[in-house]
Amino acid sequence: MYKLGRDSWLVFARQMGLLLRSPAWVFVGIMQPLFFLLLFGPLLKSIPGIGGNPYRFFIPGLLIQLSIFSGLFVGFSLIAELRLGIIERMRVTPVSRLALLIGRAASTVLLLLVQGILLVVVALPFGLTVQIGPLLLTLALLALIALGFSSVSYAIALWLKSEDALAPLLNLLSLPLLLLAGVFLPMDRGPRWLLRLSQFNPFKWATDASRALFAGHPGDPSVWKALIILGAVAVIGVTWAARSFARAVR
């Protein structure tokens, strides 16, 4: 366990070092949610069913969107390392194969949390209000999404080994998940078949839970349901990716 923790820290420190050399990625990652906040958020005030404060509805959805995209597209960096032979050279090192995943995923989670906090802070002047406790629970939900999705992205990247194949597959996967999560508009305002379909999307539960938390209802059933569902997704993603790393660096 000590070796796994030490190796994970070394991989995490390396990934954070690479990120700090290109801090523009933090800025780029938050720009799309900011565009939605500034250019789409004001339109929600005229939509019935949103509530008195539309940003309590919209910001949780943007955070879910940010976590999905932050985790799902990290596989591109791994393909670049495969092409450069970095993963191949790791075969002769004693580093834990599981640590190669945990260190990378941890850096993705930390980056997401920083971006999420920045988005919430920027939204405060627009009238957003949220309590610290519910906000921390929301960040925990985001961390589970980022952990699960980054693991899945790494596993798919190790399987495909090509950006040309990875990009369309991730777009095909992310678009329906995002739309059926109800991050932009309430799903119950659409046709009943669409609402029923969205119930099979685990990120719909995450969106409902984060909105309940921002509304000051941490005891809402959607919160513990989302924690269980996203926890299961994270375990499945980490297990799949860990086996993929073990085969790739065997």
Secondary structure, DSSP 8 states (H G I E B T S, - for coil): -HHHHHHHHHHHHHHHHHHHH-THHHHHHHHHHHHHHHHTGGGGGGSTTS-S-HHHHHHHHHHHHHHHHHHHTTHHHHHHHHHHTHHHHGGGS---HHHHHHHHHHHHHHHHHHHHHHHHHHHGGGT----HHHHHHHHHHHHHHHHHHHHHHHHHHHHH--HHHHHHHHHHHHHHHHHHTTSSS-GGGS-HHHHHHHTT-HHHHHHHHHHHHHTT-TT-HHHHHHHHHHHHHHHHHHHHHHHHHHHHT-
